[in-house]
Amino acid sequence: MKIGLIKEIKTKENRVGLTPAGVAALAANGHQVYVEQGAGTGSGFGDEAYRQAGAAGIVSTAEAWDQELVVKVKEPVASEFRFLKQQIVFTYFHLAGVPWELTAALLAGKTSAVAYETLEDGNGRLPLLAPMSAVAGNMAVQMGCHFLAAHHGGKGVMLGSVLGKKYGKVLIVGDGVVGSHAARTAIGLGANVTVAGLFPENADRLHREISADIEFIQSSPETIAAQLPDTDLLVGAVLVHGARAEHLVTENMIKTMLPGSVAVDVSIDQGGCIETAHATTHDDPVYLQHGVIHYCVSNMPGAYPRTSTLALTDATLPYVLKLADHGLSALKTDPGFGKALNTHQGYITYRPVAEAFDLADKYRDWQTID
């Protein structure tokens, strides 16, 4: 198969969808990989490294997109819509949480959009979302520390232990991969950490795997609201598979936080779980609302492209190889992989996306499409 590796152009996005080692693995299987010039530079992989790995060519943007299978990291942005056609595009899409125009462009191009974030393993987990969720969870606390500093507009509270005494309170809404990594980072600093989750049995896992010092509360509007007045850092870490995140933290709740507190909404890719959140960029990452600093960058792991690329491609490469070897037929033999297909032949093929845009008439089971 002919494969295009794209250079990301989203603001401050320096990750890349394949490392040179990944290209070598594809070439060894008889596939041709066309690498867009400079695709891996931001992650520390130069064009020459791809040549030596067996890339079929270092090519222009248009040439890289003009392949049977296109591999990216982030969803296509508006300037890339013109390249969408009847090809397979394998990347993060988050269609339910981004403006309709992207889905419309995929449908118009009859593109087969295979989404990292809705691919499931045999246990219903999201193996291609997990590595970036882990990075984002770690980052959420780091960014919170940064913007809590008084000279960055924060309330001047340090998250950490000073001579054995804990300072700063972190409330994490969600106890999945993002929440667990945020909790681990915050506990490691020495902060006071509360995690709001749906299942009390997860408290045992957090205590066993991270620290008995984590306070676990049953997530509800009442319990979350009660925590916020003395919370220094709020981390939104809610995930609904392929669908828009629910606003578990309302605007009225945000109003109860003290001025200079920080809210980091890691769920912003899926629309955000904090009502006052809207997507920001690495160039302009924060804004102030009701006195609370909001950090809502929609591609957080792009700040650490080397680590993020290595972690991501470890997870994605086996699936890239399956797509390259078998095309969309690979999805038929793996139901979890099949859930990754979000659009195909002008139809929406992932039900939560159709529901997000109230387009039931555009939904089809992809295996029923001629």
N, C-alpha and C positions, 0 to 999 in steps of 0.2 A: 504494500500500500504506500501511496505517496502522502507524506505527513508534513504539515507546516508548523513550525514552532514560532510563536509570535512574541514580539517585544511589547511589553505592557506600556501603556501610555496614560493610565489613570494617574492622578497627581501623586507624586512621590511613591509610585509603585515600582519596585525594583526586583521583585521576585520573577522567576522564570519557570515555565511548566516542565522542562526537562533539563537535567544536568548532562554534561558530556557523557557520563557513564550510562545514562538512559538512552542517549542517542546511539551509543555503541551497542547496547543490548538490542535495540530495534534494527540496527544495521546487520547485526549477526543473524537476525531472523529474516533477512532478505528485504527489509523495508527501506525506503528512501526518505530521509529526513531533510527538509529544506529549512534552514535556520535563518530567520530574519536578522539582518545585520545588527549587531549590538544587543541581541535579545538577552544574553546572559551577563552582560557587563556589570550591571548593578548588583548581581549576586557573586561577582568575582570569577565568572566564567567567560573568558574572551573568545572571540570568533575562532582563533587558531586552535583552541582546545576542542571546539566542536569539529573543526576540520580533521584534526588528528583522531577524533573518536569515530570518524566515518560518515560525517554529514555529507549528503549528496550535493550541497551547495550552501553558500552564504548569500542570501538573496534579499530583494527589496520587500517592502511591506506587502505590496500587491501579489508578488510571487508566493510569499509565504502563506497568504490567505487562499491562494488558488490551488488548494490541495484537497484530497478526499477526506482527510482527517486533520483538523486543526486543534492544537493543544495550547491552552493558555492557563492563566491563573485567575484573573478577574473577568467579570462580565464585559462584553463588548460595550464601548462607549459610543456616543452618537456618531462620531467621525468614522467609526468602523462599521456602521450598519450597512454601508454600501457594499461591503465584502461578503455579506451573508447570502448564501445561496443553498442549493441542495448538496450540502456537505455535512459531515459530523463535526460538531464543535464540542470539545471536552474541556470544561472549566467550571469555576463557580459562577452561578447565575443569580441565585436568590430572587427569582422572578416575582414571587409573591410580595416581596418587600421593596422592590424598586419600581420606578415609574413604568406605566403601561407601554411606553414607546419601544422598549427593548423587546417585550413579548410580541408586539405588533410587527417589528422588523423580522423577528425569527419566523413568524407565521407567513409573512409576505415572501420571505426567501425560501420557504419550505425547508428550513434548516432542521436537522436532527440535533437538538440541544441536549447533550448528556451532561447532567449537573453533578459535580462532586458532592454537593451538600445533601442530595436526596438518595444517593447510593447507600444501600444497606448491606450489612454482612448477614450471616446466617442467624445471628441473635438479635436482629433488628437494630443494631448499633450503626453509627454513621462513621465509618473508618476514614473517609477522606475529609470529613469536617473536623475530626478529633485533633489532628496535629496543630491546625491553625487555631482551634478553640483553646488548646493548651497554651500556645504562645500569647493569645489575646488575654487569657486569664492572668498569666504572669504580668503582662503589660498593664492591665487595668490598675493593679496596685502601684506599679512603678509610676504611672502617669498621675495617679491620685497623690502620691507622695510629692511629686514635682509641683503640682498646682496647689497643694495645700500650703506651700511655702509662702510667707507673707509677701516676698518680693515678686511673686507671680500672681498676687491678688487673693491668695488663700487666707484662711483664718490663722495660720501660723502654728498649726498643730503638727507635730512629728508623729508618724506612725512607727512606733518602735519602743524598745526597752531602754531605759536609762537607769543604770545602777540597780537593775533588778526590778524596776517598777515599769509596768506597761503604760504606754501613752497612746491615745488615739483609738477611735472606735470605727471599725469597718463592718458595714452591713452588706452581705452578698445575697441577692435575691436569685435563687437557683442553685442547685447542688449537683449539676452535671459536670462535664469536663471543664468548662469555663469556671464555674463556681468552685470546683475542687482545687484547681490550680491557683485561683485568686486567694482562696483560703490558705493554701500552703505557703504562698509568698507572704501574705500578711502575717501569718503566725511566725514565719521565719524572721520577720523584722522585729517581732515582739509586740504587735498591736493586739488590742482586744477585738475578737472576731466573732460575729454572729452570722449564721447561715440560715436563710429561710428556704425551706423545701417542702414538697408535698408529702413525702413519705417518711414517717418517723424512723423507719428501719435504716434509712440512710445515715442517721446520726451515728450509729455503731460503726459504719464504714468510715466516716470522716474521723471519728475518734481513733479508730484502729490504724488507719493509713496515714493520718496527718498529726492530730493532736487531741488529747482529751480536753484541752483548754477551749476548744471551739464550742460556742453556745449554739445549739440547734433549736429553731422554732418552727412550728407548723405554719406554713405560708398561708396567709389570708389577708384581706384588706385591713382588718383590725390589728393583727399582730405586726404587720409591716409598718402601719401608721404609728403604732406605739413606740417603735424603735427609732424613728427618724429624727425627732427633736434633738437628740444628743449624738447622732451619727456624724462623723467627720467625712468618711468616704462611703458613698453608696455605689455598689457595683451591680448593674443589671445583667444577669447571666441566664436569661430564660430562652429556651429553644422549643419551638413547635415544628416538627418535621416538615420542612418545605412550605410552611404557611406563615402568615404574618404573626408576629409576636403579640400577645395580649398586653394591654397597658395595666400592669399590676401596680405600678407606682403612679398615682394620679397627680395632676397639677396641684391640687389642694394639699396633698402630702408633701410635695416639694416645698411648698410655702412654709411648712413648719420647720424646715432645716435652718440652722443658723447661717447668717451671711458668711461667705468665704468657704463654706463646705463644698465638696466636690461630688459630682455624679458622673460616673462612667457607664455608658450604655453599650455593652458589647453586643447586644442584640440588634443594633441599629441596622445591620445588613438585612434583617427580616422586619424592618419597620420600627424596631425599638420597643422595649417593655416599660419605658418611662414616658409618660404622656408629654412632657415638655422637651423630649429629645428630638432633634433633627440632625441629619447626616452632616458631618464636617469633613475637612481634609487635613492632611498632615501640614499643609501650608498655613491653615487657619483652623486649628484643632478645637478651640474652645469658644464658648460664648456664655454670657451671664444672663440668667433669668431668675427672678425672685431672689436675687442675691446669691444664687448657687451657681458655681462654675460647672458647666456641662462639657464633657469631653465625649464626642460621639463620632470618632473617625471610623469610616466604613471599611477601611482596609488596614486595620491596626498592625497586623503582622508584617506589612510592607516596610515598617520602620526597621526591621531586622531581617533583611532579605536573604542573607547567607544562611542563617539558621533556619529560617522559615522555608526556603527552597529545599534544603536538604531533608527537613522533616516531612514536607509535603510530598516530594517526589519519591521518597521511600514508600509512601502509601499509594501513590497514584500509578507508578510504573507498571505493576502487574496488570492493572486494568487497561492502561494504554496498549500494552502488548496484546491483550485479548481483543481489543478493538481493531488493532492493526492486523492481527492474524485472521480474524473472523468477521470483521465489520459488525453491524447491528445484530447479526446472528448470535454473537456472544451473549447478548442480553436474554435471548430466549432460553438458554440453558441455565441461567442464574437469575432467579426471580428478584433478588436484592439488587443486582446490577440493572435489571429491567426497570426498577423504580427510579433510576437516574435519568431516564428519558423524559424530558419535560415538554418538548415540542417535536413534531414529526409530520412532514408532508402537509403543512399548513394547519395542523390541529394541535391543541393543547393535550398532552398525553399524561399529565400529572394532575390529579383531581384537585389538590389544594390550590394550585395556581389558577385553575378555571374558577374555583370558588372565590378566590381573592378578587377577581375581576368580574364576578357575576356573569360568567360566560359558559354556562352549562352546555349551550348548543355548540360550542367550539371544542368540547372535550370528546376524545375518543380513546378507547383502549388501543394502543398502538399496534397490537398484533392483529387487529381487525381491519387495519387500513391497507388498501391495495398498494 
